[in-house]
Amino acid sequence: MLLIWLWFKLDDQKLQKTFAWINVVAVIVGFWVFYGVSHPAGTLATWFLVVNWVNVIIAILQFYFGYRKAN
């Protein structure tokens, strides 16, 4: 839901920058938890890893839209 809302606010660079940095923190914590906690191999661990990588992609897009030069 947040991704959909942010997609319509692409011209708000301050908002994009803020959420991009929040996503960086979320990615670091997410991967730290994933690799720092012993977990059995299974679908939940796979989906947790997928969500972390999707968050990386979202953060990259937010950095792009947040730091691009306005024309």
N, CA, C and O atoms as a DFTB+ gen file, in Angstrom:
284 C
 N C O
     1  1       0.824      -1.182       0.000
     2  2       0.000       0.000       0.000
     3  2       0.875       1.255       0.000
     4  3       0.586       2.221      -0.705
     5  1       1.934       1.230       0.788
     6  2       2.839       2.374       0.838
     7  2       3.483       2.612      -0.521
     8  3       3.656       3.757      -0.937
     9  1       3.836       1.538      -1.208
    10  2       4.455       1.669      -2.525
    11  2       3.498       2.339      -3.500
    12  3       3.917       3.191      -4.283
    13  1       2.229       1.973      -3.466
    14  2       1.242       2.569      -4.362
    15  2       1.089       4.052      -4.048
    16  3       1.035       4.873      -4.964
    17  1       1.018       4.404      -2.779
    18  2       0.864       5.791      -2.389
    19  2       2.078       6.615      -2.807
    20  3       1.929       7.730      -3.306
    21  1       3.278       6.074      -2.606
    22  2       4.485       6.801      -2.973
    23  2       4.631       6.939      -4.484
    24  3       5.239       7.894      -4.967
    25  1       4.080       5.994      -5.225
    26  2       4.158       6.061      -6.681
    27  2       3.435       7.306      -7.206
    28  3       3.845       7.883      -8.214
    29  1       2.375       7.715      -6.532
    30  2       1.628       8.892      -6.950
    31  2       2.202      10.184      -6.369
    32  3       1.704      11.267      -6.675
    33  1       3.223      10.089      -5.549
    34  2       3.875      11.265      -4.958
    35  2       5.324      11.370      -5.457
    36  3       6.211      11.757      -4.696
    37  1       5.566      11.031      -6.715
    38  2       6.925      11.029      -7.249
    39  2       7.542      12.424      -7.307
    40  3       8.766      12.556      -7.300
    41  1       6.719      13.457      -7.363
    42  2       7.244      14.808      -7.446
    43  2       7.633      15.379      -6.083
    44  3       8.248      16.443      -6.016
    45  1       7.289      14.701      -5.013
    46  2       7.634      15.147      -3.661
    47  2       8.987      14.540      -3.270
    48  3       9.055      13.463      -2.676
    49  1      10.056      15.257      -3.618
    50  2      11.395      14.707      -3.416
    51  2      11.746      14.537      -1.941
    52  3      12.434      13.584      -1.577
    53  1      11.288      15.436      -1.103
    54  2      11.586      15.321       0.325
    55  2      10.969      14.045       0.899
    56  3      11.603      13.344       1.689
    57  1       9.750      13.753       0.506
    58  2       9.081      12.537       0.967
    59  2       9.806      11.286       0.466
    60  3       9.997      10.329       1.217
    61  1      10.209      11.302      -0.810
    62  2      10.919      10.152      -1.375
    63  2      12.253       9.919      -0.660
    64  3      12.616       8.779      -0.373
    65  1      12.977      10.999      -0.375
    66  2      14.257      10.872       0.338
    67  2      14.055      10.306       1.736
    68  3      14.800       9.434       2.182
    69  1      13.043      10.812       2.415
    70  2      12.778      10.353       3.779
    71  2      12.480       8.858       3.801
    72  3      13.064       8.114       4.590
    73  1      11.579       8.423       2.939
    74  2      11.224       7.008       2.938
    75  2      12.328       6.129       2.374
    76  3      12.416       4.953       2.727
    77  1      13.172       6.674       1.504
    78  2      14.310       5.898       1.013
    79  2      15.265       5.577       2.152
    80  3      15.740       4.447       2.262
    81  1      15.550       6.558       3.000
    82  2      16.446       6.316       4.138
    83  2      15.794       5.401       5.173
    84  3      16.477       4.595       5.807
    85  1      14.486       5.520       5.345
    86  2      13.782       4.584       6.235
    87  2      13.901       3.170       5.686
    88  3      14.092       2.224       6.451
    89  1      13.790       3.013       4.370
    90  2      13.929       1.695       3.760
    91  2      15.340       1.146       3.907
    92  3      15.513      -0.064       4.051
    93  1      16.347       2.005       3.874
    94  2      17.718       1.533       4.082
    95  2      17.847       0.913       5.476
    96  3      18.435      -0.156       5.642
    97  1      17.295       1.592       6.455
    98  2      17.322       1.054       7.823
    99  2      16.548      -0.266       7.881
   100  3      16.999      -1.224       8.510
   101  1      15.386      -0.315       7.227
   102  2      14.584      -1.541       7.223
   103  2      15.319      -2.693       6.539
   104  3      15.230      -3.837       6.984
   105  1      16.036      -2.397       5.473
   106  2      16.798      -3.436       4.768
   107  2      17.923      -3.953       5.655
   108  3      18.125      -5.163       5.758
   109  1      18.654      -3.047       6.293
   110  2      19.752      -3.475       7.166
   111  2      19.231      -4.338       8.307
   112  3      19.786      -5.399       8.593
   113  1      18.173      -3.885       8.950
   114  2      17.594      -4.665      10.047
   115  2      17.039      -5.990       9.529
   116  3      17.210      -7.030      10.164
   117  1      16.381      -5.948       8.384
   118  2      15.796      -7.169       7.827
   119  2      16.830      -8.232       7.520
   120  3      16.656      -9.395       7.886
   121  1      17.917      -7.839       6.844
   122  2      18.961      -8.818       6.545
   123  2      19.718      -9.235       7.805
   124  3      20.148     -10.383       7.916
   125  1      19.882      -8.324       8.742
   126  2      20.551      -8.661      10.000
   127  2      19.739      -9.708      10.757
   128  3      20.295     -10.671      11.284
   129  1      18.438      -9.518      10.807
   130  2      17.577     -10.498      11.476
   131  2      17.590     -11.817      10.715
   132  3      17.682     -12.886      11.319
   133  1      17.499     -11.743       9.382
   134  2      17.447     -12.976       8.588
   135  2      18.700     -13.814       8.755
   136  3      18.614     -15.023       8.971
   137  1      19.870     -13.181       8.657
   138  2      21.112     -13.942       8.741
   139  2      21.618     -14.103      10.170
   140  3      22.489     -14.937      10.418
   141  1      21.100     -13.335      11.104
   142  2      21.564     -13.417      12.480
   143  2      20.819     -14.415      13.335
   144  3      21.296     -14.805      14.402
   145  1      19.657     -14.831      12.878
   146  2      18.820     -15.752      13.645
   147  2      18.831     -17.099      12.935
   148  3      18.668     -17.175      11.717
   149  1      19.023     -18.141      13.701
   150  2      18.954     -19.456      13.077
   151  2      17.496     -19.757      12.757
   152  3      16.610     -19.554      13.586
   153  1      17.266     -20.235      11.564
   154  2      15.901     -20.524      11.132
   155  2      15.921     -21.761      10.258
   156  3      16.881     -21.993       9.523
   157  1      14.886     -22.539      10.333
   158  2      14.809     -23.708       9.464
   159  2      14.521     -23.272       8.030
   160  3      13.804     -22.299       7.794
   161  1      15.073     -23.985       7.108
   162  2      14.794     -23.684       5.700
   163  2      13.331     -24.007       5.427
   164  3      12.861     -25.106       5.722
   165  1      12.650     -23.083       4.885
   166  2      11.235     -23.297       4.608
   167  2      10.660     -22.114       3.870
   168  3      11.374     -21.175       3.519
   169  1       9.386     -22.165       3.643
   170  2       8.757     -21.118       2.847
   171  2       8.757     -19.772       3.549
   172  3       8.879     -18.739       2.889
   173  1       8.623     -19.754       4.868
   174  2       8.613     -18.481       5.573
   175  2       9.956     -17.776       5.447
   176  3       9.999     -16.564       5.235
   177  1      11.041     -18.510       5.573
   178  2      12.369     -17.915       5.427
   179  2      12.574     -17.411       4.004
   180  3      13.178     -16.356       3.806
   181  1      12.088     -18.136       3.026
   182  2      12.198     -17.722       1.624
   183  2      11.435     -16.431       1.386
   184  3      11.950     -15.513       0.747
   185  1      10.217     -16.352       1.891
   186  2       9.410     -15.142       1.697
   187  2       9.993     -13.952       2.434
   188  3       9.901     -12.826       1.945
   189  1      10.587     -14.167       3.589
   190  2      11.232     -13.088       4.318
   191  2      12.388     -12.522       3.502
   192  3      12.578     -11.307       3.444
   193  1      13.152     -13.397       2.878
   194  2      14.264     -12.972       2.034
   195  2      13.752     -12.239       0.797
   196  3      14.339     -11.238       0.388
   197  1      12.679     -12.718       0.206
   198  2      12.088     -12.050      -0.963
   199  2      11.612     -10.645      -0.600
   200  3      11.839      -9.697      -1.352
   201  1      10.959     -10.511       0.541
   202  2      10.485      -9.201       0.986
   203  2      11.667      -8.250       1.205
   204  3      11.575      -7.067       0.877
   205  1      12.761      -8.750       1.749
   206  2      13.943      -7.908       1.939
   207  2      14.486      -7.415       0.602
   208  3      14.831      -6.240       0.483
   209  1      14.571      -8.286      -0.411
   210  2      15.089      -7.868      -1.712
   211  2      14.133      -6.933      -2.442
   212  3      14.578      -6.039      -3.163
   213  1      12.842      -7.122      -2.268
   214  2      11.870      -6.183      -2.841
   215  2      12.042      -4.815      -2.194
   216  3      11.937      -3.792      -2.870
   217  1      12.302      -4.791      -0.903
   218  2      12.531      -3.533      -0.201
   219  2      13.798      -2.838      -0.704
   220  3      13.849      -1.608      -0.741
   221  1      14.809      -3.598      -1.087
   222  2      16.019      -3.018      -1.674
   223  2      15.667      -2.309      -2.980
   224  3      16.113      -1.187      -3.219
   225  1      14.880      -2.951      -3.810
   226  2      14.482      -2.362      -5.095
   227  2      13.655      -1.101      -4.882
   228  3      13.855      -0.101      -5.571
   229  1      12.732      -1.144      -3.937
   230  2      11.912       0.029      -3.634
   231  2      12.784       1.182      -3.143
   232  3      12.573       2.329      -3.536
   233  1      13.758       0.887      -2.290
   234  2      14.654       1.935      -1.788
   235  2      15.457       2.557      -2.925
   236  3      15.651       3.772      -2.953
   237  1      15.923       1.738      -3.857
   238  2      16.672       2.263      -5.006
   239  2      15.798       3.208      -5.821
   240  3      16.245       4.286      -6.214
   241  1      14.562       2.811      -6.076
   242  2      13.640       3.681      -6.816
   243  2      13.368       4.976      -6.064
   244  3      13.307       6.050      -6.663
   245  1      13.208       4.870      -4.758
   246  2      12.949       6.072      -3.966
   247  2      14.162       7.003      -3.964
   248  3      13.999       8.222      -4.021
   249  1      15.360       6.455      -3.899
   250  2      16.548       7.297      -3.987
   251  2      16.625       7.973      -5.356
   252  3      16.981       9.148      -5.454
   253  1      16.296       7.237      -6.396
   254  2      16.315       7.830      -7.729
   255  2      15.344       9.009      -7.807
   256  3      15.726      10.099      -8.235
   257  1      14.105       8.798      -7.400
   258  2      13.110       9.859      -7.489
   259  2      13.355      10.968      -6.462
   260  3      12.944      12.108      -6.676
   261  1      14.005      10.650      -5.377
   262  2      14.278      11.648      -4.350
   263  2      15.449      12.549      -4.664
   264  3      15.451      13.721      -4.287
   265  1      16.449      12.017      -5.350
   266  2      17.659      12.786      -5.595
   267  2      17.861      13.181      -7.059
   268  3      18.903      13.736      -7.408
   269  1      16.891      12.905      -7.905
   270  2      17.038      13.322      -9.304
   271  2      16.893      14.838      -9.404
   272  3      16.276      15.479      -8.554
   273  1      17.461      15.375     -10.432
   274  2      17.365      16.823     -10.631
   275  2      16.015      17.156     -11.231
   276  3      15.571      16.519     -12.186
   277  1      15.372      18.153     -10.667
   278  2      14.078      18.599     -11.191
   279  2      14.301      19.422     -12.448
   280  3      15.151      20.312     -12.472
   281  1      13.549      19.130     -13.477
   282  2      13.687      19.867     -14.754
   283  2      12.700      20.995     -14.820
   284  3      12.662      21.725     -15.810
